[in-house]
Amino acid sequence: MVLDIFISIFTEVIKESIIEFVVVPIKPHISYPFTYKSKVEKLHHEVGRLKNRKVKLQQAVEEATRKGEEIYESVNKWLIDAGKSIEEAEEYIQGEEQAKKKCFVGLCPDLKTCY
């Protein structure tokens, strides 16, 4: 009787520890292949939004410059940083498009695109 209670308490403690220290840390890594496509689509959508914001801000800066107004350095820095982020994301998306042409992580290339 006492042994059964001890075992049930012990297993609950171990189960919680296993979940906390083993399952929770590796869950994102295990779920990544299953959510990868949606994450790439979300990245593509967010890049589009960032491009629109950059264009709007660039137009406002150009208009302010024509009027002779001074542009804050932080605005110019944001435009530069946004441009770099857009380039990095587009390179990643382009790499993803090339990866779609291969199967088994590049071990079996699509022969049509190679030749």
C-alpha positions in Angstrom: 0.0 0.0 0.0 2.7 2.5 1.0 4.9 1.3 -1.8 2.1 1.9 -4.4 1.7 5.5 -3.1 5.4 6.1 -3.2 5.6 4.7 -6.7 2.7 6.8 -8.0 4.2 10.0 -6.4 7.7 9.1 -7.7 6.5 8.5 -11.3 4.5 11.8 -11.3 7.7 13.7 -10.2 9.8 12.0 -12.8 7.2 12.4 -15.5 7.0 16.2 -14.8 10.8 16.4 -14.8 11.1 14.5 -18.1 8.5 16.7 -19.7 10.1 19.9 -18.4 13.8 19.1 -19.2 13.5 16.8 -22.2 10.3 17.3 -24.1 9.9 21.1 -23.8 13.4 22.0 -25.0 13.3 19.7 -28.1 9.7 20.4 -29.1 10.6 23.3 -31.4 13.2 21.3 -33.1 10.9 18.3 -33.7 8.0 20.5 -34.9 10.1 22.5 -37.3 9.9 20.2 -40.3 6.1 20.2 -39.9 5.7 24.0 -39.7 8.5 24.9 -42.1 6.3 25.7 -45.0 4.1 28.0 -43.1 7.1 29.8 -41.6 8.5 30.4 -45.1 5.1 31.7 -46.2 4.9 34.0 -43.2 8.4 35.3 -44.0 7.4 36.0 -47.6 4.4 37.9 -46.3 6.4 39.9 -43.8 9.0 40.8 -46.4 6.2 42.2 -48.6 4.9 44.3 -45.7 8.4 45.6 -44.9 9.0 46.5 -48.5 5.7 48.6 -48.5 6.7 50.4 -45.3 10.2 51.1 -46.7 8.7 52.5 -50.0 6.3 54.7 -48.1 9.0 56.0 -45.8 11.4 56.6 -48.7 8.8 58.6 -50.5 8.2 60.7 -47.4 11.9 61.3 -47.0 12.2 62.3 -50.6 9.3 64.7 -50.3 10.8 66.2 -47.1 14.2 66.6 -48.8 12.6 68.4 -51.7 11.1 70.8 -49.2 14.5 71.4 -47.6 13.7 69.7 -44.3 16.3 67.8 -42.4 16.0 64.1 -42.2 17.0 62.4 -38.9 19.9 60.1 -39.0 17.8 57.3 -37.4 15.4 57.4 -40.3 18.2 57.0 -42.8 19.7 54.2 -40.7 16.2 52.4 -40.6 16.0 52.6 -44.3 19.4 51.1 -44.7 18.7 48.3 -42.2 15.4 47.6 -43.7 17.0 47.3 -47.2 19.6 44.8 -45.8 16.9 42.8 -44.0 14.8 42.6 -47.2 17.9 41.4 -49.2 18.7 38.7 -46.6 15.1 37.5 -46.6 14.8 37.4 -50.4 18.1 35.5 -50.6 16.7 33.0 -48.2 13.4 32.7 -50.0 15.3 32.3 -53.3 17.4 29.6 -51.8 14.2 27.9 -50.6 12.9 28.0 -54.2 16.0 26.3 -55.4 15.8 23.7 -52.6 12.3 22.8 -53.8 13.9 21.5 -57.1 15.7 18.8 -55.1 14.5 15.9 -53.2 15.9 14.2 -50.1 17.9 17.3 -49.1 19.8 17.5 -52.3 20.7 13.8 -52.5 18.4 13.3 -55.5 18.5 16.4 -57.7 15.8 17.1 -60.2 17.5 16.1 -63.5 15.4 18.4 -65.7 16.8 21.5 -63.9 20.4 20.1 -63.9 20.5 19.3 -67.6 
